[in-house]
C-alpha cells in the first residue's frame, strides 16, 4: 500500500495537473468549496422564500424543495450532463456540469438547515425587532440570520462533508476528481484494486473525519456560548425524512 | 362589519390611544368584543383581568403585532390598523416591552439599546451611544453595557428591554406583563423603573397582575374579561367598590391569595 501511495501520491493529490486538468483531492475540495460556496447564498434565499407569507414565493420554493429532495443526485448529474450542453449550445466540461449540479442540489439541502435555524429562533425575536420599527430586511439581516446561521454552523459543516463525498459521483460523467484519479491509478497498477480503493477510502475518511471533528468542536463552543434563549436544533439534512440522497 | 368612515372624527385630540369598537376573532372564538377606550397623554393605564381575558391580545393590537377584525385603533393620531399606514414608522413611535424580554442575544446590552435608533432612524453613532448610556444608567445598568443578555438576570434583562424601547423616544409605552416571567425577588427592580417613568409623565399602558403597582401608580384601571372591557375606573374606586360583578369576583379571588 505504501509503495502505491509513494508512487502515485501526486496523482491522488492533483490528478495529471499541470499536464492535464486539475484532479485528485484538489479538484474534489475545489468542487466542494464551489458547490457549498455558491449554494449558500441561494439556500438563504430559498429558505426565506419558503418561509415567506407570499404564496407567489412560497409555492415555487416549496415545489423545488420537494422535487429536488426526491431525486437521487446521480439522476441530477446525468440530467445536467445531457441538458446543460443543449441549453448552452456547446460542449461543457464535466467539472462545470458537476459544479452546477452540486450548487443546485446542495442549495436545497442547505436551505433546509437555514430554514430550521430560522424556525428554531423564538418568535419574540422577530416581534421585538418589528416593535422597534425595523422592516423585514433589517429584521432578517440584522436579527434573524446572524442568530440562525451561527446556530446552524455545525450542521452546515456537516453538509460540507456530505458534499465532499457527493463529488465522487462526478466519476459517472468523467469528472477529474479523487475517485477518477484512483481509477487511473488502478488502471496503471492493475493487480491491486483492493489496495488502491482502500487508499481512496482513507483519503475521503481523513478529510471528512477532520471536518466532522471540527464541526463537533464548533458545536461545543457554540453551546457553551449559547445556553440562552435559543432552542438548539442539530439538523443534518441528510438524515431528514424523504431525502432521496445517495452517498 | 364595515369600518365606519366617520370614526376618525370620534378621536379625541387629547388622547394618545383611542380604541373604537375593536373586535377580533380567532376562527369562531371572539377574543375581543367591541372594545372602546381612550388613553390621554400622560396617563398610566393598568389593564387587568383573569388570564385568557384578551388583555395581551388587546395591547398587541395597539402596535399591530395582532391584526383586528373590525373597529379602529388610533395611536399618536395614526390609524394603526389602516391600510395606508407605514407600519414600521408607526411602530417606531410606540415603545413595547414583552413578557419574555426578547433581547437580541447576539448583541451586547449597549447594542441592544442603540440598534433601534441606528437601524431604524439612521441616527448618528456617537449621539446614539450617549443616549443609550444615559438610558442604561437610568435603569441602573450602565455598568453592564458591554455584557451580553445571557449574562444578566431576568430583572436586568427586562430593564435593558425598557431602555431599548425608550431609546426610540416614543411618546407612549406599552408593557405586556413585564414582570410575569420574573422570579419574585426581581419584580421590584422592574416595577421601580416603571414607576420612575410614570413619574416623569410617560403615557403608559400596562398589562399586569401587580395590583399594588396598579393601586399606587395607575391613573386608570381597565378591567377585561372574556374579550370585553367591562370596567374603566380610577384605581381607588376600582379597588374599593368595583361595579361589575365579574370585577368584584376577580378582586376577591386575588385577595384570597
HADDOCK unambig.tbl for C-alpha pairs under 7 A between the chains (distance, minus, plus):
assign (segid A and resid 124 and name CA) (segid B and resid 102 and name CA) 5.53 0.50 0.50
assign (segid A and resid 125 and name CA) (segid B and resid 102 and name CA) 5.72 0.50 0.50
assign (segid A and resid 125 and name CA) (segid B and resid 104 and name CA) 6.73 0.50 0.50
assign (segid A and resid 128 and name CA) (segid B and resid 102 and name CA) 6.13 0.50 0.50
assign (segid A and resid 131 and name CA) (segid B and resid 91 and name CA) 5.56 0.50 0.50
assign (segid A and resid 131 and name CA) (segid B and resid 92 and name CA) 6.85 0.50 0.50
assign (segid A and resid 131 and name CA) (segid B and resid 96 and name CA) 6.28 0.50 0.50
assign (segid A and resid 132 and name CA) (segid B and resid 91 and name CA) 6.19 0.50 0.50
assign (segid A and resid 132 and name CA) (segid B and resid 92 and name CA) 5.09 0.50 0.50
assign (segid A and resid 132 and name CA) (segid B and resid 116 and name CA) 5.85 0.50 0.50
assign (segid A and resid 132 and name CA) (segid B and resid 165 and name CA) 6.95 0.50 0.50
assign (segid A and resid 133 and name CA) (segid B and resid 88 and name CA) 4.19 0.50 0.50
assign (segid A and resid 133 and name CA) (segid B and resid 89 and name CA) 5.86 0.50 0.50
assign (segid A and resid 133 and name CA) (segid B and resid 91 and name CA) 4.90 0.50 0.50
assign (segid A and resid 133 and name CA) (segid B and resid 92 and name CA) 4.25 0.50 0.50
assign (segid A and resid 133 and name CA) (segid B and resid 120 and name CA) 6.28 0.50 0.50
assign (segid A and resid 134 and name CA) (segid B and resid 88 and name CA) 6.00 0.50 0.50
assign (segid A and resid 134 and name CA) (segid B and resid 120 and name CA) 5.73 0.50 0.50
assign (segid A and resid 135 and name CA) (segid B and resid 88 and name CA) 5.98 0.50 0.50
assign (segid A and resid 147 and name CA) (segid B and resid 106 and name CA) 6.62 0.50 0.50
assign (segid A and resid 228 and name CA) (segid B and resid 150 and name CA) 5.73 0.50 0.50
